[in-house]
């Protein structure tokens, strides 16, 4: 691993865990803040003793600290294709797409799951739990997985891919009635919202679509609660992500958030309607008639609400 790659990884691991340099160095008996600053800037190389100390403080193995963990390229190619299909398929409640995801999950569990690294198993477990919730309505699926991680998620300032998957799982536990209820934990929700936005520059471009999808739901929940603490920033971030990735499949949903945000801020229905019409046009261009139907239902509900 190059010096610059190691320094970047070291900084990212520290920030993901929400640690300051002072917290990593403690009493500076093993490593000073000045030395850590030089390591993170790529201006010096760590000794083996320093690397062992850093691995212990960051709660990772030496292999993970140096970036020598099992790479995605070492996973079976057939599994990678199945996983790609799973994480890129948005069902929108479409029975045919749900069946497609279920069949793909069956292939993963039958042929690959037992031999996957733990991090890969966690992602598959989350996808499976979300699908079980969507098809059965039973929100107990995956709860223990999320609850075991929630304290760490609250402490972290920067989220990695597994963290984002966990928050996607958390988001499936709520429907509109739940998020507007008095006992909804708005404090926890706001922590997640802020840290998701803070993570944008630390997520690989290959996984920005995961962050995009999670932010979409975050903004939808905010609007359902009629609050706009992060919504404007989220909408701008979603547009930025689409520009970076050149992936516009979710643009109809971003347009939906924009029209809902405008209405919430006092715009007239006629002012927001062009955004609805653009969302429908985009959905049809992407040949997603099911999404177009859902968007129409959302608009009709807003027309009733704001008339």
C-alpha positions as a LaTeX table, in Angstrom:
\begin{tabular}{lrrr}
\hline
Residue & $x$ (\AA) & $y$ (\AA) & $z$ (\AA) \\
\hline
Unk1 & 0.00 & 0.00 & 0.00 \\
Unk2 & 1.44 & 3.42 & $-0.95$ \\
Unk3 & 2.15 & 6.08 & 1.65 \\
Unk4 & $-0.63$ & 8.32 & 0.33 \\
Unk5 & $-3.13$ & 5.44 & 0.28 \\
Unk6 & $-2.22$ & 4.45 & 3.84 \\
Unk7 & $-2.49$ & 8.02 & 5.12 \\
Unk8 & $-5.91$ & 8.44 & 3.50 \\
Unk9 & $-7.12$ & 5.11 & 4.89 \\
Unk10 & $-5.85$ & 5.95 & 8.37 \\
Unk11 & $-7.69$ & 9.28 & 8.37 \\
Unk12 & $-10.90$ & 7.73 & 7.05 \\
Unk13 & $-10.86$ & 4.93 & 9.66 \\
Unk14 & $-10.40$ & 7.48 & 12.43 \\
Unk15 & $-13.20$ & 9.70 & 11.15 \\
Unk16 & $-15.56$ & 6.78 & 10.53 \\
Unk17 & $-15.19$ & 5.90 & 14.20 \\
Unk18 & $-15.79$ & 9.49 & 15.24 \\
Unk19 & $-12.43$ & 9.83 & 16.99 \\
Unk20 & $-10.32$ & 12.96 & 17.29 \\
Unk21 & $-6.55$ & 12.73 & 16.98 \\
Unk22 & $-6.30$ & 13.38 & 20.72 \\
Unk23 & $-8.61$ & 10.46 & 21.47 \\
Unk24 & $-6.56$ & 8.13 & 19.29 \\
Unk25 & $-3.29$ & 9.19 & 20.93 \\
Unk26 & $-4.65$ & 9.23 & 24.52 \\
Unk27 & $-1.73$ & 10.21 & 26.81 \\
Unk28 & 0.67 & 10.23 & 23.82 \\
Unk29 & 2.81 & 7.55 & 25.46 \\
Unk30 & 2.76 & 5.47 & 22.26 \\
Unk31 & 1.98 & 8.09 & 19.62 \\
Unk32 & 1.84 & 11.88 & 19.72 \\
Unk33 & $-0.80$ & 14.00 & 18.02 \\
Unk34 & 1.97 & 15.59 & 15.96 \\
Unk35 & 3.16 & 12.16 & 14.78 \\
Unk36 & $-0.38$ & 11.12 & 13.90 \\
Unk37 & $-0.85$ & 14.34 & 11.94 \\
Unk38 & 2.27 & 13.56 & 9.92 \\
Unk39 & 1.07 & 9.99 & 9.30 \\
Unk40 & $-2.30$ & 11.20 & 8.05 \\
Unk41 & $-0.57$ & 13.74 & 5.82 \\
Unk42 & 1.66 & 11.04 & 4.31 \\
Unk43 & 4.79 & 12.79 & 5.60 \\
Unk44 & 6.10 & 9.84 & 7.61 \\
Unk45 & 5.90 & 6.05 & 7.70 \\
Unk46 & 4.67 & 4.08 & 10.74 \\
Unk47 & 6.74 & 1.47 & 12.53 \\
Unk48 & 5.25 & $-1.96$ & 13.15 \\
Unk49 & 4.69 & $-1.03$ & 16.80 \\
Unk50 & 2.85 & 2.14 & 15.74 \\
Unk51 & 0.70 & 0.21 & 13.29 \\
Unk52 & $-0.22$ & $-2.33$ & 15.98 \\
Unk53 & $-1.13$ & 0.55 & 18.33 \\
Unk54 & $-3.26$ & 2.25 & 15.66 \\
Unk55 & $-5.01$ & $-1.02$ & 14.77 \\
Unk56 & $-5.88$ & $-1.50$ & 18.44 \\
Unk57 & $-7.15$ & 2.07 & 18.89 \\
Unk58 & $-9.20$ & 1.94 & 15.68 \\
Unk59 & $-10.47$ & $-1.56$ & 16.46 \\
Unk60 & $-9.36$ & $-3.11$ & 13.18 \\
Unk61 & $-6.90$ & $-5.79$ & 12.22 \\
Unk62 & $-3.54$ & $-4.93$ & 10.69 \\
Unk63 & $-4.77$ & $-6.27$ & 7.37 \\
Unk64 & $-7.73$ & $-3.87$ & 7.35 \\
Unk65 & $-5.55$ & $-0.96$ & 8.49 \\
Unk66 & $-3.16$ & $-1.53$ & 5.61 \\
Unk67 & $-5.90$ & $-2.25$ & 3.09 \\
Unk68 & $-4.94$ & $-5.89$ & 2.62 \\
Unk69 & $-8.34$ & $-7.29$ & 3.43 \\
Unk70 & $-10.12$ & $-9.51$ & 0.98 \\
Unk71 & $-11.04$ & $-7.39$ & $-1.99$ \\
Unk72 & $-14.22$ & $-7.48$ & $-3.98$ \\
Unk73 & $-12.20$ & $-8.94$ & $-6.87$ \\
Unk74 & $-11.45$ & $-12.05$ & $-4.78$ \\
Unk75 & $-15.14$ & $-12.77$ & $-4.32$ \\
Unk76 & $-16.75$ & $-15.14$ & $-6.84$ \\
Unk77 & $-17.64$ & $-13.24$ & $-9.99$ \\
Unk78 & $-21.06$ & $-14.89$ & $-10.14$ \\
Unk79 & $-21.76$ & $-13.76$ & $-6.56$ \\
Unk80 & $-20.69$ & $-10.19$ & $-7.37$ \\
Unk81 & $-23.18$ & $-10.10$ & $-10.26$ \\
Unk82 & $-25.98$ & $-11.38$ & $-8.03$ \\
Unk83 & $-25.13$ & $-8.85$ & $-5.31$ \\
Unk84 & $-25.03$ & $-6.05$ & $-7.89$ \\
Unk85 & $-28.51$ & $-7.00$ & $-9.06$ \\
Unk86 & $-29.76$ & $-7.06$ & $-5.48$ \\
Unk87 & $-28.47$ & $-3.69$ & $-4.46$ \\
Unk88 & $-29.43$ & $-1.97$ & $-7.72$ \\
Unk89 & $-33.00$ & $-3.28$ & $-7.93$ \\
Unk90 & $-35.60$ & $-0.95$ & $-6.44$ \\
Unk91 & $-38.91$ & $-2.80$ & $-6.27$ \\
Unk92 & $-41.28$ & 0.10 & $-5.43$ \\
Unk93 & $-43.63$ & $-2.64$ & $-4.23$ \\
Unk94 & $-43.84$ & $-4.15$ & $-7.74$ \\
Unk95 & $-44.68$ & $-7.89$ & $-7.28$ \\
Unk96 & $-42.61$ & $-8.93$ & $-10.31$ \\
Unk97 & $-39.51$ & $-7.12$ & $-9.06$ \\
Unk98 & $-40.02$ & $-8.47$ & $-5.54$ \\
Unk99 & $-40.11$ & $-12.01$ & $-6.95$ \\
Unk100 & $-36.94$ & $-11.26$ & $-8.92$ \\
Unk101 & $-35.13$ & $-10.13$ & $-5.75$ \\
Unk102 & $-36.35$ & $-13.14$ & $-3.80$ \\
Unk103 & $-35.07$ & $-15.52$ & $-6.49$ \\
Unk104 & $-31.69$ & $-13.78$ & $-6.50$ \\
Unk105 & $-31.45$ & $-14.02$ & $-2.71$ \\
Unk106 & $-32.20$ & $-17.74$ & $-2.93$ \\
Unk107 & $-29.27$ & $-18.17$ & $-5.30$ \\
Unk108 & $-26.95$ & $-16.29$ & $-2.94$ \\
Unk109 & $-28.00$ & $-18.28$ & 0.13 \\
Unk110 & $-27.86$ & $-21.62$ & $-1.70$ \\
Unk111 & $-24.50$ & $-21.15$ & $-3.38$ \\
Unk112 & $-22.37$ & $-18.50$ & $-1.68$ \\
Unk113 & $-23.54$ & $-17.20$ & 1.69 \\
Unk114 & $-21.73$ & $-19.65$ & 4.01 \\
Unk115 & $-18.35$ & $-18.90$ & 2.42 \\
Unk116 & $-18.66$ & $-15.11$ & 2.30 \\
Unk117 & $-16.66$ & $-12.74$ & 4.56 \\
Unk118 & $-18.69$ & $-11.50$ & 7.53 \\
Unk119 & $-19.12$ & $-8.00$ & 6.05 \\
Unk120 & $-20.63$ & $-9.49$ & 2.91 \\
Unk121 & $-22.94$ & $-11.70$ & 4.98 \\
Unk122 & $-24.15$ & $-8.64$ & 6.91 \\
Unk123 & $-25.08$ & $-6.85$ & 3.68 \\
Unk124 & $-26.98$ & $-9.91$ & 2.43 \\
Unk125 & $-28.70$ & $-10.26$ & 5.84 \\
Unk126 & $-29.85$ & $-6.64$ & 5.64 \\
Unk127 & $-31.14$ & $-6.97$ & 2.09 \\
Unk128 & $-32.97$ & $-10.15$ & 3.10 \\
Unk129 & $-34.47$ & $-8.49$ & 6.19 \\
Unk130 & $-35.69$ & $-5.49$ & 4.19 \\
Unk131 & $-37.32$ & $-7.78$ & 1.66 \\
Unk132 & $-39.01$ & $-9.83$ & 4.41 \\
Unk133 & $-40.42$ & $-6.63$ & 5.92 \\
Unk134 & $-41.65$ & $-5.44$ & 2.52 \\
Unk135 & $-43.40$ & $-8.70$ & 1.70 \\
Unk136 & $-44.76$ & $-9.68$ & 5.13 \\
Unk137 & $-45.20$ & $-6.37$ & 6.92 \\
Unk138 & $-43.45$ & $-7.92$ & 9.93 \\
Unk139 & $-41.04$ & $-5.24$ & 11.16 \\
Unk140 & $-39.23$ & $-7.58$ & 13.55 \\
Unk141 & $-36.94$ & $-8.79$ & 10.76 \\
Unk142 & $-33.40$ & $-7.51$ & 11.23 \\
Unk143 & $-34.25$ & $-5.60$ & 14.42 \\
Unk144 & $-31.57$ & $-7.38$ & 16.47 \\
Unk145 & $-29.01$ & $-6.65$ & 13.73 \\
Unk146 & $-29.84$ & $-2.94$ & 13.80 \\
Unk147 & $-30.16$ & $-2.64$ & 17.59 \\
Unk148 & $-26.74$ & $-4.23$ & 18.08 \\
Unk149 & $-25.23$ & $-1.52$ & 15.89 \\
Unk150 & $-27.21$ & 1.59 & 16.83 \\
Unk151 & $-24.81$ & 2.85 & 19.51 \\
Unk152 & $-21.89$ & 2.67 & 17.09 \\
Unk153 & $-23.95$ & 4.42 & 14.41 \\
Unk154 & $-24.73$ & 7.26 & 16.81 \\
Unk155 & $-21.04$ & 7.75 & 17.63 \\
Unk156 & $-19.68$ & 7.63 & 14.10 \\
Unk157 & $-19.37$ & 10.87 & 12.17 \\
Unk158 & $-18.65$ & 9.24 & 8.81 \\
Unk159 & $-20.52$ & 6.17 & 7.58 \\
Unk160 & $-19.17$ & 3.32 & 5.49 \\
Unk161 & $-21.19$ & 1.09 & 3.15 \\
Unk162 & $-22.31$ & $-1.34$ & 5.86 \\
Unk163 & $-23.48$ & 1.56 & 8.03 \\
Unk164 & $-25.56$ & 2.92 & 5.16 \\
Unk165 & $-27.13$ & $-0.51$ & 4.66 \\
Unk166 & $-28.04$ & $-0.58$ & 8.36 \\
Unk167 & $-29.73$ & 2.80 & 8.09 \\
Unk168 & $-31.62$ & 1.60 & 5.01 \\
Unk169 & $-32.84$ & $-1.27$ & 7.21 \\
Unk170 & $-33.83$ & 1.22 & 9.94 \\
Unk171 & $-35.84$ & 3.19 & 7.40 \\
Unk172 & $-37.95$ & 0.16 & 6.51 \\
Unk173 & $-39.31$ & 0.02 & 10.06 \\
Unk174 & $-41.48$ & 3.10 & 9.51 \\
Unk175 & $-44.52$ & 4.02 & 7.48 \\
Unk176 & $-46.05$ & 7.50 & 7.32 \\
Unk177 & $-48.08$ & 6.97 & 10.50 \\
Unk178 & $-44.96$ & 5.91 & 12.39 \\
Unk179 & $-42.78$ & 8.86 & 11.39 \\
Unk180 & $-45.40$ & 11.45 & 12.35 \\
Unk181 & $-46.17$ & 9.80 & 15.69 \\
Unk182 & $-45.20$ & 11.60 & 18.88 \\
Unk183 & $-42.93$ & 8.77 & 20.01 \\
Unk184 & $-40.85$ & 8.83 & 16.81 \\
Unk185 & $-37.19$ & 9.26 & 17.86 \\
Unk186 & $-36.45$ & 12.45 & 15.98 \\
Unk187 & $-33.11$ & 12.84 & 17.77 \\
Unk188 & $-31.82$ & 9.54 & 16.38 \\
Unk189 & $-33.23$ & 10.33 & 12.95 \\
Unk190 & $-31.45$ & 13.71 & 12.87 \\
Unk191 & $-28.13$ & 12.13 & 13.90 \\
Unk192 & $-28.40$ & 9.69 & 11.02 \\
Unk193 & $-29.40$ & 12.45 & 8.59 \\
Unk194 & $-26.44$ & 14.66 & 9.47 \\
Unk195 & $-23.89$ & 11.85 & 9.35 \\
Unk196 & $-25.21$ & 10.56 & 6.02 \\
Unk197 & $-24.66$ & 14.00 & 4.52 \\
Unk198 & $-21.22$ & 14.22 & 6.14 \\
Unk199 & $-20.27$ & 10.92 & 4.48 \\
Unk200 & $-20.81$ & 11.98 & 0.87 \\
Unk201 & $-17.15$ & 12.74 & 0.17 \\
Unk202 & $-15.95$ & 9.53 & 1.82 \\
Unk203 & $-18.05$ & 7.00 & $-0.09$ \\
Unk204 & $-16.62$ & 5.35 & $-3.19$ \\
Unk205 & $-18.34$ & 6.46 & $-6.38$ \\
Unk206 & $-19.29$ & 2.81 & $-6.91$ \\
Unk207 & $-21.53$ & 3.00 & $-3.85$ \\
Unk208 & $-22.88$ & 6.53 & $-4.09$ \\
Unk209 & $-26.17$ & 5.10 & $-5.34$ \\
Unk210 & $-26.66$ & 3.50 & $-1.89$ \\
Unk211 & $-26.17$ & 6.83 & $-0.18$ \\
Unk212 & $-28.48$ & 8.42 & $-2.76$ \\
Unk213 & $-31.28$ & 5.96 & $-2.05$ \\
Unk214 & $-30.90$ & 6.37 & 1.72 \\
Unk215 & $-30.98$ & 10.16 & 1.44 \\
Unk216 & $-34.09$ & 9.94 & $-0.74$ \\
Unk217 & $-35.95$ & 8.18 & 2.05 \\
Unk218 & $-34.48$ & 10.53 & 4.65 \\
Unk219 & $-35.91$ & 13.54 & 2.85 \\
Unk220 & $-39.24$ & 11.78 & 2.30 \\
Unk221 & $-39.51$ & 11.18 & 6.06 \\
Unk222 & $-38.65$ & 14.79 & 6.82 \\
Unk223 & $-41.33$ & 16.04 & 4.45 \\
Unk224 & $-43.87$ & 13.61 & 5.93 \\
Unk225 & $-43.08$ & 15.16 & 9.32 \\
Unk226 & $-43.42$ & 18.64 & 7.74 \\
Unk227 & $-39.93$ & 19.60 & 8.83 \\
Unk228 & $-37.14$ & 20.80 & 6.55 \\
Unk229 & $-33.98$ & 20.69 & 8.63 \\
Unk230 & $-31.96$ & 18.80 & 6.01 \\
Unk231 & $-34.31$ & 18.49 & 3.02 \\
Unk232 & $-32.95$ & 21.37 & 0.95 \\
Unk233 & $-29.37$ & 20.18 & 1.45 \\
Unk234 & $-30.39$ & 16.60 & 0.66 \\
Unk235 & $-32.09$ & 17.60 & $-2.61$ \\
Unk236 & $-28.98$ & 19.51 & $-3.69$ \\
Unk237 & $-26.78$ & 16.57 & $-2.69$ \\
Unk238 & $-28.97$ & 14.14 & $-4.65$ \\
Unk239 & $-28.63$ & 16.29 & $-7.76$ \\
Unk240 & $-24.85$ & 16.45 & $-7.23$ \\
Unk241 & $-24.65$ & 12.65 & $-6.88$ \\
Unk242 & $-26.60$ & 12.19 & $-10.12$ \\
Unk243 & $-24.22$ & 14.56 & $-11.90$ \\
Unk244 & $-21.16$ & 12.71 & $-10.57$ \\
Unk245 & $-22.44$ & 9.21 & $-11.30$ \\
Unk246 & $-24.40$ & 10.10 & $-14.46$ \\
Unk247 & $-27.10$ & 7.80 & $-13.09$ \\
Unk248 & $-30.50$ & 9.46 & $-13.40$ \\
Unk249 & $-32.78$ & 6.48 & $-12.68$ \\
Unk250 & $-33.96$ & 8.06 & $-9.42$ \\
Unk251 & $-34.46$ & 11.55 & $-10.84$ \\
Unk252 & $-38.28$ & 11.09 & $-10.91$ \\
Unk253 & $-38.17$ & 10.61 & $-7.13$ \\
Unk254 & $-35.95$ & 13.66 & $-6.68$ \\
Unk255 & $-38.50$ & 15.68 & $-8.66$ \\
Unk256 & $-41.19$ & 14.34 & $-6.32$ \\
Unk257 & $-39.22$ & 15.54 & $-3.31$ \\
Unk258 & $-38.78$ & 18.93 & $-4.96$ \\
Unk259 & $-42.50$ & 19.42 & $-5.59$ \\
Unk260 & $-43.35$ & 18.28 & $-2.06$ \\
Unk261 & $-40.72$ & 20.61 & $-0.61$ \\
Unk262 & $-42.04$ & 23.54 & $-2.63$ \\
Unk263 & $-45.59$ & 22.90 & $-1.45$ \\
Unk264 & $-44.42$ & 22.60 & 2.14 \\
Unk265 & $-42.63$ & 25.95 & 1.83 \\
Unk266 & $-45.82$ & 27.64 & 0.57 \\
Unk267 & $-45.79$ & 27.25 & $-3.21$ \\
Unk268 & $-49.10$ & 27.00 & $-5.06$ \\
Unk269 & $-50.12$ & 23.72 & $-6.71$ \\
Unk270 & $-49.74$ & 25.27 & $-10.19$ \\
Unk271 & $-46.15$ & 26.24 & $-9.33$ \\
Unk272 & $-45.31$ & 22.69 & $-8.23$ \\
Unk273 & $-47.18$ & 20.91 & $-11.02$ \\
Unk274 & $-44.37$ & 21.19 & $-13.63$ \\
Unk275 & $-42.14$ & 19.15 & $-11.31$ \\
Unk276 & $-44.83$ & 16.46 & $-11.10$ \\
Unk277 & $-45.18$ & 16.42 & $-14.88$ \\
Unk278 & $-41.41$ & 16.19 & $-15.30$ \\
Unk279 & $-41.28$ & 13.29 & $-12.80$ \\
Unk280 & $-43.96$ & 11.40 & $-14.75$ \\
Unk281 & $-42.19$ & 12.03 & $-18.06$ \\
Unk282 & $-38.88$ & 10.76 & $-16.68$ \\
Unk283 & $-40.50$ & 7.65 & $-15.18$ \\
Unk284 & $-42.05$ & 6.83 & $-18.55$ \\
Unk285 & $-38.77$ & 7.47 & $-20.36$ \\
Unk286 & $-37.19$ & 4.91 & $-18.03$ \\
Unk287 & $-40.10$ & 2.58 & $-18.92$ \\
Unk288 & $-41.16$ & 2.37 & $-15.28$ \\
Unk289 & $-44.94$ & 2.58 & $-15.48$ \\
Unk290 & $-45.31$ & 1.26 & $-11.93$ \\
Unk291 & $-43.29$ & 4.21 & $-10.62$ \\
Unk292 & $-45.32$ & 6.60 & $-12.78$ \\
Unk293 & $-48.48$ & 5.23 & $-11.16$ \\
Unk294 & $-47.04$ & 5.70 & $-7.66$ \\
Unk295 & $-45.95$ & 9.25 & $-8.46$ \\
Unk296 & $-49.44$ & 10.05 & $-9.72$ \\
Unk297 & $-50.90$ & 8.73 & $-6.45$ \\
Unk298 & $-48.50$ & 10.95 & $-4.50$ \\
Unk299 & $-49.49$ & 14.01 & $-6.56$ \\
Unk300 & $-53.20$ & 13.32 & $-6.17$ \\
Unk301 & $-52.75$ & 13.03 & $-2.41$ \\
Unk302 & $-50.90$ & 16.37 & $-2.38$ \\
Unk303 & $-53.64$ & 18.02 & $-4.47$ \\
Unk304 & $-56.21$ & 16.95 & $-1.86$ \\
Unk305 & $-53.95$ & 18.12 & 0.99 \\
Unk306 & $-53.21$ & 21.56 & $-0.45$ \\
Unk307 & $-56.60$ & 22.34 & $-2.04$ \\
\hline
\end{tabular}
